[in-house]
Amino acid sequence: MLRSINGTEPQVADSAYVDPAAVVIGDVVIEDDASVWPNTTLRGDHGRIVVGEGANVQDNAVLHEEAELEPYSTVGHSAIVHDATVAERALVGMNAVVLDGAHVGEEAVVAAGSVVTEDTAVPPSTLVTGAPAEPKAEIDDPDLKATADRYVELSKEYAETSERLD
């Protein structure tokens, strides 16, 4: 569902996939080949939200305030990104939280259930875990880097083949 607020409407690229069960409100930009999955909320009422090219926001995730997902980044199921940046090809795991002013570096991974506290900078190519999240290891995993590519393909399949049955 796309909704405006105070006269501001979401901008969605023609090649992007927004599931009908997602809620996208206000100042939200969804770029080419990005995907927004069921029950996700992107609430752009207090700052712009940008879902970069090829980025994906998975089921039940929430983005609010000035959240930015750079190209081919991934926000996992039920994760929250609030007024923070997730850099290119980074991954925020399921049920993780990234708080105000935080920056998750390129190709970094925030482990499932972790909390990246306010104004924290996660180094590139680093796995962080815990609450608060702390660096655990440097990573170079081609499969993780390709997560967003798989979601680009999956979103095209959904756009072409899924249909409501009610």
N, C-alpha and C positions, 0 to 999 in steps of 0.2 A: 504494500500500500504506500503510495507516494502522497504526501500531504504538504501543503504550504503552511507557513506561519508568518504573520505580519507581512504578508505579501511576498515572501521569499520562498521560491520553489526549488526542490532538488533538481540537479542537472545530471542526467544519466546518458552516457554514451550509447549509441545504437548497438554496439557490440557487447555491451555489459549485460550481465544477467542479474536481475533482482527478483527473487522468488516472490510470488504473490502473497505469501504469509509473512514477509518481512515488513517492517515499518520504517520508512525513511521520511524524515520530517525536516523541512526548512533548508538551511544553508549547507547542503551536502552536494559534493561533486563525486560522481562515480565514473571513472575513466574507462577507456577501451579495455575490453576483455576482463574487467574486474567482475567479481561475483559476490552477491549478498544472499545468504541462504536463509531457510525458514526460521521464523520467530526471532530474527535478529532485529535490533533496534539501533538506528543511527539517528540521533536527535540533535540536529543542528540549530538549536534555538539560542545558544550562548557561544557562538563561534563556529567557524567553518570546519566541516569534516571533509577530508579528502581521502578517497579510496583510489589509490594510484593504479596505473595500468597493470592489469594482470593480478592485482592483489585480491585476496578473498577473505571474507568475514563469515565464519561458519555459524551453524545453528546456535541460537540463543545468546549470541555475543551482543555486547552493548558498546557503542562508541558515543561519547558525549564531549561537549566543550570543543576545544580546538584540537581534535585528533587528526593525525595524518598517518596514513599508511602509504609508504613509498612503494614503487613498482615491485610487483611479485612478492610482496610480503603476505604473511598468513596470520590471521587471528583465529585461534581454535575455538571449539565448542564452549559456550558459556563463559568465555573470557571477557574482561572489561578493559577498555583503553579509554582513559579519561584525561583529556587535555595533555596528550603525550604523542610522541613520534615513534613509529616502528619503521626502521630503515629497510632498504632494498634487500629482499630475500631473507629477511629475519622472520622468525616464527615465535608467536606467543601461544603457549600451550593451553590445553583445556583447563578451564576454571582459574586461569592465571589473571592477575590484576596488574595493570601498568598505570601508575598514578601521575598526577599533575607535574608537568615539567620534565618527566623522565624521557630518555632517549635510548631506544634499543638499537644498537649498532648493526651495520650490515652483516647479514648471515649469522647473526647471534640467535640463540634459542633461550626463551624463558620457559623453564620446565613447568609442566602441568601443576596447578595449584600454588604456584609461587606468587610473591607480591614484590613488584618493583616499586619501591617507595618514591616519594616526591623528589624531583630534581636529580634522580640517579641516572648516571650514564653507563649503560651496559656496553662494554667494549665489543668491537666487531669480532665475529667468529668465536664467540665465547658462550658457553652454557652457564646459565645462572639458575640457582635453585633456592628454595626456602622462602621464609617470611621473617625478616626481609631477605630478598634474593641476594645471593652472594656468588661470585664466580667459582665454578667448580672445575672447568676444563676448557682448553681451547679445542675447537672443533673444525673439521673440514670434511663434511659429509655430503657427497653429491646427491644422495637421496633426499636429504632435507632441503637442499637448495632447489630441488625439482618439485617440491610440494605444490607451489603455486602453479607450475606448468600443468600438473595433473588436474588441478581445479579449473584451469582455463578450459581444458578438454571436457571435463565433466559438465561444466556450465553450458557448453555448446550442446552436449547431449540432452541436458534438461530442457534447454530452449527449444530444441527440435522435437522432442518426443514426449515430454510430460504433459498431462492434461488433467483437469479437474474431473472427478467422477461423481460429484454430488448433484 
